[in-house]
Amino acid sequence: MTALLWPLFVAACEATLEKDMELASGSFAGMEKKQGMNNAVKAWEVVQEVWRRVDFREDAEVNWRNICQERGFNIVLG
């Protein structure tokens, strides 16, 4: 499951269609349920914040790395 975090995270951060966001949401929920990985939970938080900022147009360009830095997260994606 850990190996799946990177492609899931990147795809989720880039998702713009509600259908794709729902797929990502379900995938993160399944990963958390099966593995209970704190790393995946933090990654999911970052994805949700990316979506929120894109929705509210807070930033012209939303960068997940900046969100990680703001929250003090060190997410291991590989």
PDB file of N, CA, C and O in Angstrom:
ATOM      1  N   MET A   1       0.808  -1.201   0.000  1.00  0.00           N
ATOM      2  CA  MET A   1       0.000   0.000   0.000  1.00  0.00           C
ATOM      3  C   MET A   1       0.853   1.268   0.000  1.00  0.00           C
ATOM      4  O   MET A   1       0.467   2.262  -0.615  1.00  0.00           O
ATOM      5  N   THR A   2       1.994   1.255   0.671  1.00  0.00           N
ATOM      6  CA  THR A   2       2.828   2.444   0.726  1.00  0.00           C
ATOM      7  C   THR A   2       3.245   2.883  -0.667  1.00  0.00           C
ATOM      8  O   THR A   2       3.293   4.080  -0.950  1.00  0.00           O
ATOM      9  N   ALA A   3       3.545   1.935  -1.536  1.00  0.00           N
ATOM     10  CA  ALA A   3       3.971   2.262  -2.891  1.00  0.00           C
ATOM     11  C   ALA A   3       2.864   2.948  -3.683  1.00  0.00           C
ATOM     12  O   ALA A   3       3.146   3.632  -4.667  1.00  0.00           O
ATOM     13  N   LEU A   4       1.631   2.779  -3.278  1.00  0.00           N
ATOM     14  CA  LEU A   4       0.519   3.396  -3.990  1.00  0.00           C
ATOM     15  C   LEU A   4       0.285   4.847  -3.590  1.00  0.00           C
ATOM     16  O   LEU A   4      -0.467   5.555  -4.259  1.00  0.00           O
ATOM     17  N   LEU A   5       0.913   5.297  -2.517  1.00  0.00           N
ATOM     18  CA  LEU A   5       0.653   6.640  -2.020  1.00  0.00           C
ATOM     19  C   LEU A   5       1.093   7.716  -3.012  1.00  0.00           C
ATOM     20  O   LEU A   5       0.349   8.668  -3.248  1.00  0.00           O
ATOM     21  N   TRP A   6       2.270   7.587  -3.589  1.00  0.00           N
ATOM     22  CA  TRP A   6       2.782   8.613  -4.492  1.00  0.00           C
ATOM     23  C   TRP A   6       1.860   8.844  -5.691  1.00  0.00           C
ATOM     24  O   TRP A   6       1.427   9.977  -5.902  1.00  0.00           O
ATOM     25  N   PRO A   7       1.541   7.806  -6.492  1.00  0.00           N
ATOM     26  CA  PRO A   7       0.664   8.077  -7.641  1.00  0.00           C
ATOM     27  C   PRO A   7      -0.736   8.547  -7.231  1.00  0.00           C
ATOM     28  O   PRO A   7      -1.331   9.385  -7.908  1.00  0.00           O
ATOM     29  N   LEU A   8      -1.253   8.017  -6.142  1.00  0.00           N
ATOM     30  CA  LEU A   8      -2.564   8.443  -5.666  1.00  0.00           C
ATOM     31  C   LEU A   8      -2.518   9.906  -5.245  1.00  0.00           C
ATOM     32  O   LEU A   8      -3.403  10.686  -5.596  1.00  0.00           O
ATOM     33  N   PHE A   9      -1.494  10.273  -4.499  1.00  0.00           N
ATOM     34  CA  PHE A   9      -1.350  11.638  -4.018  1.00  0.00           C
ATOM     35  C   PHE A   9      -1.254  12.631  -5.179  1.00  0.00           C
ATOM     36  O   PHE A   9      -1.948  13.647  -5.193  1.00  0.00           O
ATOM     37  N   VAL A  10      -0.401  12.334  -6.137  1.00  0.00           N
ATOM     38  CA  VAL A  10      -0.209  13.233  -7.275  1.00  0.00           C
ATOM     39  C   VAL A  10      -1.492  13.353  -8.087  1.00  0.00           C
ATOM     40  O   VAL A  10      -1.899  14.458  -8.447  1.00  0.00           O
ATOM     41  N   ALA A  11      -2.130  12.227  -8.375  1.00  0.00           N
ATOM     42  CA  ALA A  11      -3.375  12.255  -9.140  1.00  0.00           C
ATOM     43  C   ALA A  11      -4.457  13.024  -8.386  1.00  0.00           C
ATOM     44  O   ALA A  11      -5.207  13.792  -8.989  1.00  0.00           O
ATOM     45  N   ALA A  12      -4.540  12.824  -7.087  1.00  0.00           N
ATOM     46  CA  ALA A  12      -5.553  13.514  -6.282  1.00  0.00           C
ATOM     47  C   ALA A  12      -5.306  15.020  -6.258  1.00  0.00           C
ATOM     48  O   ALA A  12      -6.253  15.800  -6.360  1.00  0.00           O
ATOM     49  N   CYS A  13      -4.062  15.435  -6.126  1.00  0.00           N
ATOM     50  CA  CYS A  13      -3.747  16.868  -6.114  1.00  0.00           C
ATOM     51  C   CYS A  13      -4.118  17.532  -7.444  1.00  0.00           C
ATOM     52  O   CYS A  13      -4.457  18.715  -7.479  1.00  0.00           O
ATOM     53  N   GLU A  14      -4.053  16.772  -8.526  1.00  0.00           N
ATOM     54  CA  GLU A  14      -4.355  17.308  -9.853  1.00  0.00           C
ATOM     55  C   GLU A  14      -5.827  17.168 -10.235  1.00  0.00           C
ATOM     56  O   GLU A  14      -6.250  17.710 -11.256  1.00  0.00           O
ATOM     57  N   ALA A  15      -6.601  16.460  -9.442  1.00  0.00           N
ATOM     58  CA  ALA A  15      -8.006  16.205  -9.776  1.00  0.00           C
ATOM     59  C   ALA A  15      -8.808  17.506  -9.804  1.00  0.00           C
ATOM     60  O   ALA A  15      -8.691  18.353  -8.918  1.00  0.00           O
ATOM     61  N   THR A  16      -9.616  17.635 -10.837  1.00  0.00           N
ATOM     62  CA  THR A  16     -10.474  18.812 -10.948  1.00  0.00           C
ATOM     63  C   THR A  16     -11.941  18.430 -11.118  1.00  0.00           C
ATOM     64  O   THR A  16     -12.831  19.243 -10.872  1.00  0.00           O
ATOM     65  N   LEU A  17     -12.187  17.206 -11.534  1.00  0.00           N
ATOM     66  CA  LEU A  17     -13.560  16.732 -11.710  1.00  0.00           C
ATOM     67  C   LEU A  17     -14.051  16.074 -10.434  1.00  0.00           C
ATOM     68  O   LEU A  17     -13.300  15.373  -9.756  1.00  0.00           O
ATOM     69  N   GLU A  18     -15.304  16.299 -10.114  1.00  0.00           N
ATOM     70  CA  GLU A  18     -15.874  15.724  -8.893  1.00  0.00           C
ATOM     71  C   GLU A  18     -15.749  14.199  -8.886  1.00  0.00           C
ATOM     72  O   GLU A  18     -15.481  13.605  -7.842  1.00  0.00           O
ATOM     73  N   LYS A  19     -15.940  13.574 -10.027  1.00  0.00           N
ATOM     74  CA  LYS A  19     -15.830  12.120 -10.143  1.00  0.00           C
ATOM     75  C   LYS A  19     -14.428  11.641  -9.740  1.00  0.00           C
ATOM     76  O   LYS A  19     -14.285  10.640  -9.039  1.00  0.00           O
ATOM     77  N   ASP A  20     -13.408  12.360 -10.188  1.00  0.00           N
ATOM     78  CA  ASP A  20     -12.028  11.999  -9.849  1.00  0.00           C
ATOM     79  C   ASP A  20     -11.744  12.230  -8.365  1.00  0.00           C
ATOM     80  O   ASP A  20     -11.027  11.453  -7.734  1.00  0.00           O
ATOM     81  N   MET A  21     -12.310  13.298  -7.818  1.00  0.00           N
ATOM     82  CA  MET A  21     -12.129  13.586  -6.395  1.00  0.00           C
ATOM     83  C   MET A  21     -12.792  12.505  -5.545  1.00  0.00           C
ATOM     84  O   MET A  21     -12.256  12.108  -4.510  1.00  0.00           O
ATOM     85  N   GLU A  22     -13.950  12.032  -5.979  1.00  0.00           N
ATOM     86  CA  GLU A  22     -14.632  10.954  -5.256  1.00  0.00           C
ATOM     87  C   GLU A  22     -13.808   9.663  -5.285  1.00  0.00           C
ATOM     88  O   GLU A  22     -13.725   8.954  -4.282  1.00  0.00           O
ATOM     89  N   LEU A  23     -13.204   9.363  -6.429  1.00  0.00           N
ATOM     90  CA  LEU A  23     -12.342   8.177  -6.524  1.00  0.00           C
ATOM     91  C   LEU A  23     -11.139   8.302  -5.583  1.00  0.00           C
ATOM     92  O   LEU A  23     -10.776   7.351  -4.891  1.00  0.00           O
ATOM     93  N   ALA A  24     -10.539   9.472  -5.572  1.00  0.00           N
ATOM     94  CA  ALA A  24      -9.388   9.694  -4.691  1.00  0.00           C
ATOM     95  C   ALA A  24      -9.799   9.579  -3.228  1.00  0.00           C
ATOM     96  O   ALA A  24      -9.097   8.973  -2.419  1.00  0.00           O
ATOM     97  N   SER A  25     -10.930  10.160  -2.903  1.00  0.00           N
ATOM     98  CA  SER A  25     -11.427  10.105  -1.532  1.00  0.00           C
ATOM     99  C   SER A  25     -11.637   8.659  -1.082  1.00  0.00           C
ATOM    100  O   SER A  25     -11.229   8.277   0.015  1.00  0.00           O
ATOM    101  N   GLY A  26     -12.272   7.865  -1.931  1.00  0.00           N
ATOM    102  CA  GLY A  26     -12.493   6.456  -1.614  1.00  0.00           C
ATOM    103  C   GLY A  26     -11.198   5.679  -1.483  1.00  0.00           C
ATOM    104  O   GLY A  26     -11.074   4.802  -0.628  1.00  0.00           O
ATOM    105  N   SER A  27     -10.240   5.999  -2.325  1.00  0.00           N
ATOM    106  CA  SER A  27      -8.940   5.314  -2.272  1.00  0.00           C
ATOM    107  C   SER A  27      -8.188   5.642  -0.991  1.00  0.00           C
ATOM    108  O   SER A  27      -7.607   4.757  -0.363  1.00  0.00           O
ATOM    109  N   PHE A  28      -8.198   6.909  -0.606  1.00  0.00           N
ATOM    110  CA  PHE A  28      -7.539   7.287   0.649  1.00  0.00           C
ATOM    111  C   PHE A  28      -8.246   6.644   1.842  1.00  0.00           C
ATOM    112  O   PHE A  28      -7.591   6.193   2.782  1.00  0.00           O
ATOM    113  N   ALA A  29      -9.564   6.601   1.809  1.00  0.00           N
ATOM    114  CA  ALA A  29     -10.318   5.977   2.903  1.00  0.00           C
ATOM    115  C   ALA A  29      -9.972   4.497   3.008  1.00  0.00           C
ATOM    116  O   ALA A  29      -9.778   3.980   4.108  1.00  0.00           O
ATOM    117  N   GLY A  30      -9.896   3.819   1.877  1.00  0.00           N
ATOM    118  CA  GLY A  30      -9.538   2.402   1.879  1.00  0.00           C
ATOM    119  C   GLY A  30      -8.127   2.168   2.389  1.00  0.00           C
ATOM    120  O   GLY A  30      -7.872   1.214   3.125  1.00  0.00           O
ATOM    121  N   MET A  31      -7.215   3.041   1.994  1.00  0.00           N
ATOM    122  CA  MET A  31      -5.825   2.911   2.441  1.00  0.00           C
ATOM    123  C   MET A  31      -5.733   3.111   3.954  1.00  0.00           C
ATOM    124  O   MET A  31      -5.036   2.367   4.643  1.00  0.00           O
ATOM    125  N   GLU A  32      -6.432   4.107   4.456  1.00  0.00           N
ATOM    126  CA  GLU A  32      -6.404   4.371   5.897  1.00  0.00           C
ATOM    127  C   GLU A  32      -7.021   3.213   6.676  1.00  0.00           C
ATOM    128  O   GLU A  32      -6.508   2.818   7.723  1.00  0.00           O
ATOM    129  N   LYS A  33      -8.119   2.675   6.163  1.00  0.00           N
ATOM    130  CA  LYS A  33      -8.807   1.578   6.852  1.00  0.00           C
ATOM    131  C   LYS A  33      -7.943   0.318   6.908  1.00  0.00           C
ATOM    132  O   LYS A  33      -7.875  -0.351   7.939  1.00  0.00           O
ATOM    133  N   LYS A  34      -7.286   0.001   5.792  1.00  0.00           N
ATOM    134  CA  LYS A  34      -6.471  -1.215   5.743  1.00  0.00           C
ATOM    135  C   LYS A  34      -5.129  -1.069   6.440  1.00  0.00           C
ATOM    136  O   LYS A  34      -4.665  -1.994   7.106  1.00  0.00           O
ATOM    137  N   GLN A  35      -4.509   0.089   6.286  1.00  0.00           N
ATOM    138  CA  GLN A  35      -3.150   0.267   6.783  1.00  0.00           C
ATOM    139  C   GLN A  35      -3.056   1.149   8.020  1.00  0.00           C
ATOM    140  O   GLN A  35      -2.150   0.981   8.837  1.00  0.00           O
ATOM    141  N   GLY A  36      -3.985   2.087   8.161  1.00  0.00           N
ATOM    142  CA  GLY A  36      -3.932   3.008   9.292  1.00  0.00           C
ATOM    143  C   GLY A  36      -2.657   3.829   9.316  1.00  0.00           C
ATOM    144  O   GLY A  36      -2.157   4.176  10.387  1.00  0.00           O
ATOM    145  N   MET A  37      -2.130   4.143   8.140  1.00  0.00           N
ATOM    146  CA  MET A  37      -0.854   4.847   8.045  1.00  0.00           C
ATOM    147  C   MET A  37      -1.027   6.334   8.318  1.00  0.00           C
ATOM    148  O   MET A  37      -1.802   7.012   7.642  1.00  0.00           O
ATOM    149  N   ASN A  38      -0.310   6.831   9.299  1.00  0.00           N
ATOM    150  CA  ASN A  38      -0.336   8.250   9.616  1.00  0.00           C
ATOM    151  C   ASN A  38       0.113   9.075   8.419  1.00  0.00           C
ATOM    152  O   ASN A  38      -0.399  10.169   8.180  1.00  0.00           O
ATOM    153  N   ASN A  39       1.071   8.544   7.670  1.00  0.00           N
ATOM    154  CA  ASN A  39       1.581   9.204   6.486  1.00  0.00           C
ATOM    155  C   ASN A  39       0.463   9.438   5.468  1.00  0.00           C
ATOM    156  O   ASN A  39       0.378  10.516   4.881  1.00  0.00           O
ATOM    157  N   ALA A  40      -0.380   8.451   5.260  1.00  0.00           N
ATOM    158  CA  ALA A  40      -1.493   8.570   4.314  1.00  0.00           C
ATOM    159  C   ALA A  40      -2.526   9.575   4.823  1.00  0.00           C
ATOM    160  O   ALA A  40      -3.127  10.304   4.034  1.00  0.00           O
ATOM    161  N   VAL A  41      -2.728   9.611   6.118  1.00  0.00           N
ATOM    162  CA  VAL A  41      -3.675  10.563   6.705  1.00  0.00           C
ATOM    163  C   VAL A  41      -3.193  11.996   6.449  1.00  0.00           C
ATOM    164  O   VAL A  41      -3.982  12.863   6.072  1.00  0.00           O
ATOM    165  N   LYS A  42      -1.914  12.233   6.654  1.00  0.00           N
ATOM    166  CA  LYS A  42      -1.358  13.568   6.403  1.00  0.00           C
ATOM    167  C   LYS A  42      -1.442  13.916   4.921  1.00  0.00           C
ATOM    168  O   LYS A  42      -1.775  15.045   4.563  1.00  0.00           O
ATOM    169  N   ALA A  43      -1.141  12.950   4.064  1.00  0.00           N
ATOM    170  CA  ALA A  43      -1.224  13.182   2.619  1.00  0.00           C
ATOM    171  C   ALA A  43      -2.647  13.544   2.227  1.00  0.00           C
ATOM    172  O   ALA A  43      -2.854  14.437   1.404  1.00  0.00           O
ATOM    173  N   TRP A  44      -3.629  12.863   2.806  1.00  0.00           N
ATOM    174  CA  TRP A  44      -5.027  13.146   2.521  1.00  0.00           C
ATOM    175  C   TRP A  44      -5.393  14.559   2.977  1.00  0.00           C
ATOM    176  O   TRP A  44      -6.132  15.259   2.285  1.00  0.00           O
ATOM    177  N   GLU A  45      -4.885  14.978   4.126  1.00  0.00           N
ATOM    178  CA  GLU A  45      -5.123  16.346   4.603  1.00  0.00           C
ATOM    179  C   GLU A  45      -4.594  17.367   3.598  1.00  0.00           C
ATOM    180  O   GLU A  45      -5.245  18.371   3.313  1.00  0.00           O
ATOM    181  N   VAL A  46      -3.416  17.096   3.073  1.00  0.00           N
ATOM    182  CA  VAL A  46      -2.804  18.009   2.110  1.00  0.00           C
ATOM    183  C   VAL A  46      -3.643  18.065   0.834  1.00  0.00           C
ATOM    184  O   VAL A  46      -3.884  19.147   0.299  1.00  0.00           O
ATOM    185  N   VAL A  47      -4.085  16.924   0.349  1.00  0.00           N
ATOM    186  CA  VAL A  47      -4.920  16.879  -0.856  1.00  0.00           C
ATOM    187  C   VAL A  47      -6.188  17.706  -0.649  1.00  0.00           C
ATOM    188  O   VAL A  47      -6.569  18.492  -1.516  1.00  0.00           O
ATOM    189  N   GLN A  48      -6.828  17.530   0.478  1.00  0.00           N
ATOM    190  CA  GLN A  48      -8.056  18.285   0.756  1.00  0.00           C
ATOM    191  C   GLN A  48      -7.796  19.790   0.800  1.00  0.00           C
ATOM    192  O   GLN A  48      -8.625  20.585   0.357  1.00  0.00           O
ATOM    193  N   GLU A  49      -6.644  20.171   1.336  1.00  0.00           N
ATOM    194  CA  GLU A  49      -6.299  21.590   1.390  1.00  0.00           C
ATOM    195  C   GLU A  49      -6.003  22.122  -0.018  1.00  0.00           C
ATOM    196  O   GLU A  49      -6.372  23.251  -0.341  1.00  0.00           O
ATOM    197  N   VAL A  50      -5.345  21.323  -0.850  1.00  0.00           N
ATOM    198  CA  VAL A  50      -5.118  21.720  -2.245  1.00  0.00           C
ATOM    199  C   VAL A  50      -6.464  21.987  -2.906  1.00  0.00           C
ATOM    200  O   VAL A  50      -6.652  23.024  -3.541  1.00  0.00           O
ATOM    201  N   TRP A  51      -7.394  21.059  -2.758  1.00  0.00           N
ATOM    202  CA  TRP A  51      -8.718  21.226  -3.363  1.00  0.00           C
ATOM    203  C   TRP A  51      -9.413  22.473  -2.835  1.00  0.00           C
ATOM    204  O   TRP A  51     -10.021  23.222  -3.600  1.00  0.00           O
ATOM    205  N   ARG A  52      -9.323  22.696  -1.520  1.00  0.00           N
ATOM    206  CA  ARG A  52      -9.976  23.854  -0.923  1.00  0.00           C
ATOM    207  C   ARG A  52      -9.409  25.149  -1.502  1.00  0.00           C
ATOM    208  O   ARG A  52     -10.157  26.062  -1.852  1.00  0.00           O
ATOM    209  N   ARG A  53      -8.104  25.217  -1.598  1.00  0.00           N
ATOM    210  CA  ARG A  53      -7.478  26.439  -2.110  1.00  0.00           C
ATOM    211  C   ARG A  53      -7.785  26.665  -3.584  1.00  0.00           C
ATOM    212  O   ARG A  53      -7.983  27.802  -4.011  1.00  0.00           O
ATOM    213  N   VAL A  54      -7.824  25.612  -4.345  1.00  0.00           N
ATOM    214  CA  VAL A  54      -8.178  25.744  -5.760  1.00  0.00           C
ATOM    215  C   VAL A  54      -9.625  26.208  -5.880  1.00  0.00           C
ATOM    216  O   VAL A  54      -9.934  27.079  -6.693  1.00  0.00           O
ATOM    217  N   ASP A  55     -10.519  25.626  -5.068  1.00  0.00           N
ATOM    218  CA  ASP A  55     -11.931  26.005  -5.101  1.00  0.00           C
ATOM    219  C   ASP A  55     -12.143  27.476  -4.744  1.00  0.00           C
ATOM    220  O   ASP A  55     -12.964  28.157  -5.359  1.00  0.00           O
ATOM    221  N   PHE A  56     -11.409  27.953  -3.764  1.00  0.00           N
ATOM    222  CA  PHE A  56     -11.594  29.323  -3.294  1.00  0.00           C
ATOM    223  C   PHE A  56     -10.626  30.302  -3.951  1.00  0.00           C
ATOM    224  O   PHE A  56     -10.626  31.495  -3.645  1.00  0.00           O
ATOM    225  N   ARG A  57      -9.815  29.789  -4.843  1.00  0.00           N
ATOM    226  CA  ARG A  57      -8.870  30.620  -5.586  1.00  0.00           C
ATOM    227  C   ARG A  57      -8.015  31.479  -4.651  1.00  0.00           C
ATOM    228  O   ARG A  57      -7.695  32.627  -4.959  1.00  0.00           O
ATOM    229  N   GLU A  58      -7.655  30.903  -3.508  1.00  0.00           N
ATOM    230  CA  GLU A  58      -6.805  31.634  -2.562  1.00  0.00           C
ATOM    231  C   GLU A  58      -5.438  31.926  -3.166  1.00  0.00           C
ATOM    232  O   GLU A  58      -4.905  33.025  -3.018  1.00  0.00           O
ATOM    233  N   ASP A  59      -4.887  30.950  -3.834  1.00  0.00           N
ATOM    234  CA  ASP A  59      -3.570  31.082  -4.443  1.00  0.00           C
ATOM    235  C   ASP A  59      -3.714  30.947  -5.951  1.00  0.00           C
ATOM    236  O   ASP A  59      -4.501  30.135  -6.437  1.00  0.00           O
ATOM    237  N   ALA A  60      -2.954  31.741  -6.685  1.00  0.00           N
ATOM    238  CA  ALA A  60      -2.974  31.611  -8.134  1.00  0.00           C
ATOM    239  C   ALA A  60      -2.448  30.232  -8.520  1.00  0.00           C
ATOM    240  O   ALA A  60      -2.949  29.604  -9.453  1.00  0.00           O
ATOM    241  N   GLU A  61      -1.449  29.776  -7.806  1.00  0.00           N
ATOM    242  CA  GLU A  61      -0.870  28.462  -8.058  1.00  0.00           C
ATOM    243  C   GLU A  61      -0.756  27.733  -6.718  1.00  0.00           C
ATOM    244  O   GLU A  61      -0.043  28.183  -5.822  1.00  0.00           O
ATOM    245  N   VAL A  62      -1.441  26.638  -6.588  1.00  0.00           N
ATOM    246  CA  VAL A  62      -1.437  25.881  -5.339  1.00  0.00           C
ATOM    247  C   VAL A  62      -0.325  24.841  -5.413  1.00  0.00           C
ATOM    248  O   VAL A  62      -0.275  24.038  -6.344  1.00  0.00           O
ATOM    249  N   ASN A  63       0.557  24.863  -4.433  1.00  0.00           N
ATOM    250  CA  ASN A  63       1.677  23.929  -4.394  1.00  0.00           C
ATOM    251  C   ASN A  63       1.573  23.101  -3.125  1.00  0.00           C
ATOM    252  O   ASN A  63       1.599  23.642  -2.020  1.00  0.00           O
ATOM    253  N   TRP A  64       1.458  21.798  -3.281  1.00  0.00           N
ATOM    254  CA  TRP A  64       1.309  20.920  -2.127  1.00  0.00           C
ATOM    255  C   TRP A  64       2.526  20.988  -1.204  1.00  0.00           C
ATOM    256  O   TRP A  64       2.397  20.783   0.003  1.00  0.00           O
ATOM    257  N   ARG A  65       3.683  21.270  -1.750  1.00  0.00           N
ATOM    258  CA  ARG A  65       4.889  21.368  -0.909  1.00  0.00           C
ATOM    259  C   ARG A  65       4.769  22.524   0.084  1.00  0.00           C
ATOM    260  O   ARG A  65       5.195  22.416   1.234  1.00  0.00           O
ATOM    261  N   ASN A  66       4.187  23.623  -0.371  1.00  0.00           N
ATOM    262  CA  ASN A  66       3.982  24.766   0.523  1.00  0.00           C
ATOM    263  C   ASN A  66       3.024  24.413   1.653  1.00  0.00           C
ATOM    264  O   ASN A  66       3.224  24.826   2.795  1.00  0.00           O
ATOM    265  N   ILE A  67       1.992  23.656   1.336  1.00  0.00           N
ATOM    266  CA  ILE A  67       1.028  23.245   2.356  1.00  0.00           C
ATOM    267  C   ILE A  67       1.710  22.352   3.387  1.00  0.00           C
ATOM    268  O   ILE A  67       1.491  22.502   4.589  1.00  0.00           O
ATOM    269  N   CYS A  68       2.539  21.422   2.913  1.00  0.00           N
ATOM    270  CA  CYS A  68       3.282  20.554   3.839  1.00  0.00           C
ATOM    271  C   CYS A  68       4.171  21.380   4.757  1.00  0.00           C
ATOM    272  O   CYS A  68       4.240  21.127   5.959  1.00  0.00           O
ATOM    273  N   GLN A  69       4.843  22.357   4.191  1.00  0.00           N
ATOM    274  CA  GLN A  69       5.730  23.207   4.985  1.00  0.00           C
ATOM    275  C   GLN A  69       4.938  24.004   6.016  1.00  0.00           C
ATOM    276  O   GLN A  69       5.357  24.108   7.169  1.00  0.00           O
ATOM    277  N   GLU A  70       3.804  24.567   5.616  1.00  0.00           N
ATOM    278  CA  GLU A  70       2.965  25.342   6.533  1.00  0.00           C
ATOM    279  C   GLU A  70       2.512  24.500   7.724  1.00  0.00           C
ATOM    280  O   GLU A  70       2.427  24.994   8.848  1.00  0.00           O
ATOM    281  N   ARG A  71       2.222  23.220   7.467  1.00  0.00           N
ATOM    282  CA  ARG A  71       1.699  22.343   8.518  1.00  0.00           C
ATOM    283  C   ARG A  71       2.792  21.554   9.236  1.00  0.00           C
ATOM    284  O   ARG A  71       2.510  20.834  10.193  1.00  0.00           O
ATOM    285  N   GLY A  72       4.016  21.685   8.787  1.00  0.00           N
ATOM    286  CA  GLY A  72       5.119  20.961   9.403  1.00  0.00           C
ATOM    287  C   GLY A  72       5.093  19.471   9.083  1.00  0.00           C
ATOM    288  O   GLY A  72       5.601  18.656   9.852  1.00  0.00           O
ATOM    289  N   PHE A  73       4.498  19.118   7.944  1.00  0.00           N
ATOM    290  CA  PHE A  73       4.411  17.710   7.531  1.00  0.00           C
ATOM    291  C   PHE A  73       5.636  17.314   6.721  1.00  0.00           C
ATOM    292  O   PHE A  73       6.128  18.075   5.889  1.00  0.00           O
ATOM    293  N   ASN A  74       6.105  16.127   6.983  1.00  0.00           N
ATOM    294  CA  ASN A  74       7.162  15.513   6.188  1.00  0.00           C
ATOM    295  C   ASN A  74       6.593  14.200   5.669  1.00  0.00           C
ATOM    296  O   ASN A  74       6.762  13.150   6.289  1.00  0.00           O
ATOM    297  N   ILE A  75       5.927  14.270   4.540  1.00  0.00           N
ATOM    298  CA  ILE A  75       5.230  13.093   3.999  1.00  0.00           C
ATOM    299  C   ILE A  75       6.198  12.278   3.153  1.00  0.00           C
ATOM    300  O   ILE A  75       6.859  12.811   2.261  1.00  0.00           O
ATOM    301  N   VAL A  76       6.277  10.985   3.438  1.00  0.00           N
ATOM    302  CA  VAL A  76       7.106  10.064   2.674  1.00  0.00           C
ATOM    303  C   VAL A  76       6.214   9.475   1.591  1.00  0.00           C
ATOM    304  O   VAL A  76       5.270   8.740   1.882  1.00  0.00           O
ATOM    305  N   LEU A  77       6.521   9.803   0.340  1.00  0.00           N
ATOM    306  CA  LEU A  77       5.651   9.387  -0.761  1.00  0.00           C
ATOM    307  C   LEU A  77       6.211   8.217  -1.558  1.00  0.00           C
ATOM    308  O   LEU A  77       5.531   7.706  -2.447  1.00  0.00           O
ATOM    309  N   GLY A  78       7.405   7.788  -1.271  1.00  0.00           N
ATOM    310  CA  GLY A  78       7.973   6.693  -2.059  1.00  0.00           C
ATOM    311  C   GLY A  78       8.481   5.565  -1.221  1.00  0.00           C
ATOM    312  O   GLY A  78       8.985   4.577  -1.755  1.00  0.00           O
TER     313      GLY A  78
END
